[in-house]
Amino acid sequence: MSEVRVRIAPSPSGFLHVGTARTAIVNWLFARHHGGKFILRIEDTDTDRSSASMVDAIISSLKWLGLDWDEGPIHQSDRADIYKKYLEKFASSSYAYKCFCTPAELDVRRKEAEKNKTTFLYDRVCLKLSPEEIQQKLDARMPYVLRLKVPEGETRFNDLVYGEMVRQNKDIDDMVVCRSDGRPIYNFAVVVDDHEMGITHIIRGNDHQTNTFKQVLLYQAMGLPVPQFAHLPLIFDNQRKKISKRDKAANASDYGREGYLPEAVVNYLSLLGWSPKDDREVMTMDELIAAFDIHGVNKSNAIFDSVKMRHINAEHLRRKTNHQLAELTAPLFISTNLCTKYGLETRWRYLMDVIGLLKDRCTTVNEFVEKGGYFFQPPISYDPKGVAKNFTDDAALHLESLAAAFERLTEFSHAKIEDCLKTLATEKGLGLGDLIHPTRLAVSGLTGGPGLYEMLELLGQKETVERMRTAVRYIQEKVGKDM
């Protein structure tokens, strides 16, 4: 195989859609697996819908995902002279003809086709014009577009995913190639760009298969070599509907803000429509590159499963060291005002210990803050269901007794905390849960979390006792109000 050259060509009319992100990942993996080139092209010829801010957002998302490119970004809006050269070449071919039909005339014929429940195809009225008639219209300065004259027969191409694809040319419209203002349409610009950039493999969603037949005809019309094509299955939601740009899961740039790791997102999206030859699901970037094979892409549309994505993210979190996770979570603890930058810098070991306790219970980076805020500040409220079940007037007495027992300990370690709690439970004829559950709620405000003894040891003796006595006062005030 000669050098592989692939591209991703997003339109800056919105953020990086999850489908485009998956396509970018597949192209990147394909290029890296074959030691080829991955090229970034920005398809921004639609000036009404494109914006520089969206270009920046797309580039930022690709960088966050770790998809480095070898060439680009190349902007279509900078390539007008190149398109003009190829349009002149196309216009002189036997495949091109001028069409003077107005949009209003075409709209009438299109509505007639809809009324008759038939597919609208241009009826080639202008192809039947004589040279004299064409010249008369040109002399009258009538605007025209350039159309592709689709030849008789059939058009075919080999799809690396779907196999041999064939379409009868009678079912392919004589598409507009150049607008009346001289601007090329999408299909023409794409063909020119891919040829000029030496693209060897065009890998994209299977909603582009219809376009591919038209593009193959354009390659042939200009005598250009046709690259190889591979069309990826679409991504559907759990209702079996195509994920649109309005869906919550659609914007790839949201995942970082939601606490997902970029390598986990790449891992999950790469598995939407593709799988390695073994049963692996959780894979590093290097493992994905080594295993990727375009022939492993499935034909069936993929279902976006947010539960599975969180599972894969959780597995990637567990593979990181406590120090790495501390670096990721520290800005979040600071931004939510749970602690200061200076406070974390002076208690870095403490932060890593907190991470170690929470690591197996978190599926996103954000959850470390959601589930571990009480390690940095006392709870300002308690879980209502936990209060109803565990904060009884008897619980206040038990908490005070346990707080006093904790206060007398000369060593506040896991073993001593456990022994103290068990001893008090035995003395008072209580089950361990009668002490464990109110204590956990008192110090964390939550009903679940890491092991209680490890949690209390990390919080420390003084902090634990103070929080327990705060909870005792809360229960007493609550009981007083209820009376």
Secondary structure, 3 states (H helix, E strand, C coil): CCCCEEEECCCCCCCCEHHHHHHHHHHHHHHHHCCCEEEEEECCCCCCCCCHHHHHHHHHHHHHHCCCCCEEEEEHHHCHHHHHHHHHHHHCCCCEEEECCCHHHHHHHHHHHHHCCCCCCCCCCHHHCCHHHHHHHHHCCCCCEEEECCCCCEEEEEECCCEEEEEEHHHCCCCEEECCCCCECHHHHHHHHHHHCCCCEEEEEHHHHHHHHHHHHHHHHCCCCCCEEEEECCEECCCCCECCCCCCCCECCHHHHCCCCHHHHHHHHHCCCECCCCCCCCCCHHHHHHHCCHHHECCCCEECCHHHHHHHHHHHHHHCCHHHHHHHHHHHHHHCCCCCHHHHHHCHHHHHHHHHHHHHHCCCCHHHHHHHHHHCCCCCCCCHHHHHHHCCHHHHHHHHHHHHHHHHCCCCCHHHHHHHHHHHHHHHCCCHHHHHHHHHHHHHCCCCCCCHHHHHHHHCHHHHHHHHHHHHHHHHHHHHHHC
